[in-house]
């Protein structure tokens, strides 16, 4: 799910880029340099936003599993009987 949110963020940025930026191709050398100088700098904040969101979602999922395992281990070590 987190990767889907990052994808939506990047698509939103690309959709919001003005079509008049296509005129930059006329002023620059080629499409590659236009992408590198115009489009890529506009995409960088959205890319890192999606990256951070995905990382936080993954870490919270792992910490929930880790907490459950640690609690079960501590209960077994202390001699508690659990329903698991």
URPE-V166880 format. One record per run of one state. SS is the DSSP state (~ for helix, > for strand, _ for the rest). FROM is the first residue (numbers start at 1). TO is the last residue. Records with the same first field share a line. If there is no record, write none. Layout:
SS->FROM-TO  FROM-TO
//
This chain:
_->1-1  17-18  28-30  79-84
~->2-16  19-27  31-78
//
